[in-house]
Amino acid sequence: MGTLEEEKLFQMVHDFIEYAESPPPISTSPNHHAKCYLLQEILGSSTDAEAEVSESVLKHMRNKMDSKKTKWLVMMLKKDGYNASLCQTSWPTTLGCPSGDYEYLDIVMEDENGTSQRLIVDIDFKSQFELARPTTTYKDLTARLPPVFVGDEQKLNRTVSLLCSAAKQSLGERGLHIPPWRTSTYMHSKWLSHCCHKDNLNREAKLDPIREILVKPKRRGFRGSGLLVESIL
């Protein structure tokens, strides 16, 4: 760890200890309700495809209680007929942003006209926005996040941007520094890094040949949304 990063880490630990005994402040920010409304609008505008995938993901997750379930979930979704893959992103250290890596799922769906829509699925989405000693307003905002995110890149980008802005405000009101792993650049890199390896895990299907024969996947598509994937990179 470089000297600069060590200093930042020391300062954050010092700040946390210094304010540990102070009461949590109540923000009177006039834009809090506006942020809550905007987040609700972003997350509430689900397409038929998103609703269908969410239902399938939650159905499988109810039957899988341990934390090692991303690859398993990809295989279950593939058996349901979805074109699902495991995405693994990574990014190098840049000014103000340490290197990191992350993984999530994606599903590519097609309608009857052959129009494709890529959906990002993250079963650990909500926990990515946890902060030390969050303000009441920030906790109220993150409480509105779904535990599982399903949406396209545009929906994801708007959600992450809004939460990063709120996190910066929360930390500022607490008098704390912004950790490098909670900056907007770092958070966006988790899902939208240029370096992304996709693995459809076809080799895993060979582990269960009997089920592969008995369960014939159906072709899945989305109906009536007419949405195209909009690149934001």
DOSEVEX-150839 format. One line per field, with one value per residue (C-alpha): residue number from 1; residue in one letter; z, y, x. Coordinates in nm, 4 decimals, decimal comma, padded with zeros to 6 digits. Example, Ala and Ser with C-alpha at 12.3 -4.5 7.8 and 13.67 -1.06 7.14 Angstrom:
// DOSEVEX-150839
k <- 1|2
r <- A|S
z <- 00,7800|00,7140
y <- -00,4500|-00,1060
x <- 01,2300|01,3670
//
This chain:
// DOSEVEX-150839
k <- 1|2|3|4|5|6|7|8|9|10|11|12|13|14|15|16|17|18|19|20|21|22|23|24|25|26|27|28|29|30|31|32|33|34|35|36|37|38|39|40|41|42|43|44|45|46|47|48|49|50|51|52|53|54|55|56|57|58|59|60|61|62|63|64|65|66|67|68|69|70|71|72|73|74|75|76|77|78|79|80|81|82|83|84|85|86|87|88|89|90|91|92|93|94|95|96|97|98|99|100|101|102|103|104|105|106|107|108|109|110|111|112|113|114|115|116|117|118|119|120|121|122|123|124|125|126|127|128|129|130|131|132|133|134|135|136|137|138|139|140|141|142|143|144|145|146|147|148|149|150|151|152|153|154|155|156|157|158|159|160|161|162|163|164|165|166|167|168|169|170|171|172|173|174|175|176|177|178|179|180|181|182|183|184|185|186|187|188|189|190|191|192|193|194|195|196|197|198|199|200|201|202|203|204|205|206|207|208|209|210|211|212|213|214|215|216|217|218|219|220|221|222|223|224|225|226|227|228|229|230|231|232|233
r <- M|G|T|L|E|E|E|K|L|F|Q|M|V|H|D|F|I|E|Y|A|E|S|P|P|P|I|S|T|S|P|N|H|H|A|K|C|Y|L|L|Q|E|I|L|G|S|S|T|D|A|E|A|E|V|S|E|S|V|L|K|H|M|R|N|K|M|D|S|K|K|T|K|W|L|V|M|M|L|K|K|D|G|Y|N|A|S|L|C|Q|T|S|W|P|T|T|L|G|C|P|S|G|D|Y|E|Y|L|D|I|V|M|E|D|E|N|G|T|S|Q|R|L|I|V|D|I|D|F|K|S|Q|F|E|L|A|R|P|T|T|T|Y|K|D|L|T|A|R|L|P|P|V|F|V|G|D|E|Q|K|L|N|R|T|V|S|L|L|C|S|A|A|K|Q|S|L|G|E|R|G|L|H|I|P|P|W|R|T|S|T|Y|M|H|S|K|W|L|S|H|C|C|H|K|D|N|L|N|R|E|A|K|L|D|P|I|R|E|I|L|V|K|P|K|R|R|G|F|R|G|S|G|L|L|V|E|S|I|L
z <- 00,0000|-00,0987|00,1436|00,0130|00,0528|00,4030|00,5006|00,3667|00,5547|00,8769|00,8411|00,7877|01,0931|01,2980|01,1845|01,2637|01,6182|01,6797|01,5882|01,7313|02,0414|01,8667|01,8020|01,4435|01,2782|01,1182|00,7775|00,6870|00,3231|00,1108|-00,1725|00,0320|-00,0677|-00,4271|-00,4211|-00,2713|-00,5357|-00,8141|-00,6880|-00,6660|-01,0204|-01,1521|-00,9810|-01,0364|-01,4139|-01,4738|-01,8131|-01,8661|-01,9199|-01,5924|-01,3987|-01,5527|-01,4742|-01,1188|-01,0532|-01,1811|-00,9819|-00,6559|-00,7084|-00,7326|-00,4482|-00,2093|-00,2605|-00,2123|00,1280|00,1170|-00,0210|-00,2947|-00,5422|-00,8412|-01,0658|-00,9450|-01,0279|-01,3786|-01,4406|-01,3068|-01,5276|-01,8288|-01,7548|-01,7494|-02,1037|-02,0394|-02,2139|-01,8816|-01,8128|-01,5199|-01,5705|-01,3952|-01,4113|-01,3108|-01,3313|-01,2627|-01,0057|-01,1267|-00,9578|-00,6629|-00,7482|-00,6305|-00,8415|-00,7835|-00,9237|-00,9048|-01,0461|-01,1405|-01,3844|-01,7163|-01,9344|-02,3028|-02,4162|-02,7596|-02,8713|-03,1675|-03,3977|-03,2883|-03,0854|-02,8024|-02,4488|-02,1996|-01,8366|-01,5442|-01,2439|-00,9073|-00,6113|-00,3691|-00,4907|-00,1760|00,0416|-00,1974|-00,0679|00,3050|00,4900|00,8348|01,0551|00,7803|00,8351|00,8870|00,5419|00,3743|00,5566|00,4452|00,0848|00,0808|00,2526|-00,0729|-00,2716|-00,3782|-00,2460|-00,6064|-00,8908|-01,2386|-01,5074|-01,8098|-01,8029|-01,8151|-01,5136|-01,3266|-01,4071|-01,2834|-00,9620|-00,8818|-00,9597|-00,7279|-00,4427|-00,4777|-00,4539|-00,1434|00,0115|-00,0405|00,1311|00,4189|00,4812|00,4584|00,7209|00,9486|00,8948|00,7430|00,4400|00,1368|00,1244|-00,2140|-00,2486|-00,2192|-00,4850|-00,7908|-01,0208|-00,8119|-00,7752|-01,1450|-01,2335|-01,0556|-01,3231|-01,6102|-01,6385|-01,9903|-01,8782|-01,8441|-01,8848|-01,9589|-01,8813|-01,9815|-01,7772|-02,0460|-01,9034|-01,5835|-01,7724|-01,8219|-01,4478|-01,4573|-01,7858|-01,6648|-01,5760|-01,8999|-02,0930|-01,8862|-01,8758|-02,2188|-02,1970|-02,3626|-02,5676|-02,3601|-02,4892|-02,3752|-02,4804|-02,5726|-02,4118|-02,7359|-02,5354|-02,6747|-02,4655|-02,4345|-02,3867|-02,1243|-02,1369
y <- 00,0000|00,3390|00,6225|00,8268|00,5349|00,4662|00,8278|00,8157|00,4921|00,6344|00,9494|00,7482|00,5312|00,8436|01,0094|00,7017|00,6776|01,0509|01,0551|00,7134|00,8665|01,1485|01,1155|01,0471|01,3761|01,4302|01,5859|01,8706|01,8634|01,9944|01,7559|01,4360|01,3805|01,4593|01,1906|00,9361|01,0158|00,9924|00,6578|00,5241|00,6432|00,4776|00,1443|00,1429|00,1708|-00,2018|-00,3596|-00,6905|-00,8529|-00,7194|-00,8328|-01,1803|-01,2201|-01,0870|-01,3421|-01,6258|-01,5129|-01,4767|-01,8167|-01,9852|-01,7853|-01,9020|-02,2529|-02,1610|-02,0231|-02,0175|-01,7282|-01,9244|-01,9132|-01,6960|-01,9798|-02,1993|-01,9254|-01,8845|-02,2550|-02,2468|-01,9500|-02,1254|-02,4298|-02,1942|-02,0977|-01,7667|-01,6640|-01,6036|-01,5458|-01,4709|-01,1369|-01,0655|-00,7076|-00,5699|-00,2308|-00,0904|00,1704|00,5272|00,8643|00,8549|00,5078|00,1837|-00,1313|-00,3878|-00,6642|-00,7666|-01,0180|-01,0139|-01,1863|-01,0709|-01,1983|-01,1213|-01,1426|-01,1092|-01,0243|-01,1758|-00,9200|-01,0144|-00,6957|-00,7636|-00,6315|-00,6905|-00,7063|-00,6819|-00,9002|-00,8444|-01,0557|-00,8593|-00,5106|-00,3473|-00,4316|-00,2502|00,0839|00,0271|00,3062|00,3434|00,5568|00,6622|00,9523|00,8847|01,0154|00,7926|00,4870|00,5836|00,6041|00,2746|00,0995|00,1536|-00,0460|-00,3971|-00,6781|-00,8022|-00,5564|-00,6350|-00,3697|-00,2401|-00,0314|00,2972|00,2074|00,0842|00,3968|00,6296|00,4286|00,4150|00,7861|00,8815|00,6615|00,7799|01,1391|01,0574|00,8658|01,1635|01,3888|01,1437|01,1151|01,4907|01,5467|01,2992|01,4791|01,1659|01,1284|00,9400|00,5961|00,5207|00,2187|00,4397|00,6958|00,7217|00,5999|00,2886|00,2036|00,2450|00,0276|-00,2694|-00,3107|-00,0890|-00,1522|-00,1810|-00,4950|-00,7496|-01,1259|-01,3146|-01,6840|-01,8661|-02,1695|-02,4195|-02,6602|-02,6793|-02,8362|-03,1525|-03,2139|-03,2998|-03,4857|-03,6530|-03,3234|-03,1742|-03,4387|-03,4151|-03,0353|-02,8808|-02,5002|-02,2845|-01,9799|-01,6693|-01,3223|-00,9966|-00,8685|-00,5246|-00,3174|-00,2220|-00,0968|-00,1028|-00,1274|00,2222|00,2337|00,4784|00,3983
x <- 00,0000|00,1445|00,2089|-00,0841|-00,3268|-00,1926|-00,2520|-00,6078|-00,6775|-00,5324|-00,7439|-01,0628|-00,9938|-00,9169|-01,2404|-01,4452|-01,3055|-01,3384|-01,7072|-01,7992|-01,9571|-02,1411|-02,5170|-02,6254|-02,7191|-03,0556|-03,0224|-03,2523|-03,1478|-03,4352|-03,3505|-03,3866|-03,7482|-03,6553|-03,3850|-03,6232|-03,8831|-03,6242|-03,4937|-03,8467|-03,9115|-03,5925|-03,6482|-04,0232|-04,0017|-03,9532|-04,0113|-04,1881|-03,8483|-03,7093|-04,0151|-03,9944|-03,6243|-03,6697|-03,9409|-03,7221|-03,4162|-03,6092|-03,7708|-03,4321|-03,2765|-03,5467|-03,4114|-03,0447|-02,9489|-02,5661|-02,3622|-02,1807|-02,4644|-02,3728|-02,2553|-02,5386|-02,7892|-02,6457|-02,6975|-03,0537|-03,1402|-02,9888|-03,2027|-03,5022|-03,4088|-03,2334|-02,9130|-02,7345|-02,3647|-02,1383|-01,9599|-01,6315|-01,5029|-01,1637|-00,9972|-00,6497|-00,5532|-00,6022|-00,5748|-00,8141|-00,9487|-00,7835|-00,7916|-01,0613|-01,2759|-01,6384|-01,8846|-02,2504|-02,4848|-02,6166|-02,8983|-02,9478|-03,3096|-03,4641|-03,8155|-03,9972|-03,8316|-03,4816|-03,4258|-03,1807|-03,1902|-02,9075|-03,0119|-02,7694|-02,8549|-02,6840|-02,7931|-02,5730|-02,6614|-02,7954|-02,4954|-02,2601|-02,3865|-02,3380|-02,1578|-02,0063|-02,2327|-02,4769|-02,7121|-03,0803|-03,1636|-02,9050|-03,0383|-03,3872|-03,2686|-03,0788|-03,3697|-03,5586|-03,3033|-03,4024|-03,1788|-03,1566|-03,1067|-03,2383|-03,2133|-03,0255|-02,7074|-02,8947|-03,1079|-02,8014|-02,6005|-02,8753|-02,9187|-02,5470|-02,4989|-02,7831|-02,6583|-02,2982|-02,4135|-02,6172|-02,3241|-02,0935|-02,3448|-02,3922|-02,0186|-01,9806|-02,2502|-02,0723|-01,7421|-01,5883|-01,3653|-01,4972|-01,3291|-01,1675|-01,3987|-01,7071|-01,6174|-01,8386|-01,5597|-01,4955|-01,8642|-01,9401|-01,6394|-01,7967|-02,0616|-01,9472|-01,5734|-01,4332|-01,2490|-01,5271|-01,4932|-01,8148|-01,8458|-02,1634|-02,0518|-02,1475|-01,8903|-02,0972|-02,3874|-02,1810|-02,1889|-02,5582|-02,6226|-02,9440|-03,1083|-02,9791|-03,1714|-03,4893|-03,5025|-03,5090|-03,4650|-03,7269|-03,6354|-03,6928|-03,7664|-03,9145|-04,2508|-04,3631|-04,0883|-03,9146|-03,6137|-03,2632|-02,9500|-02,8038|-02,4261|-02,3051|-01,9367
//
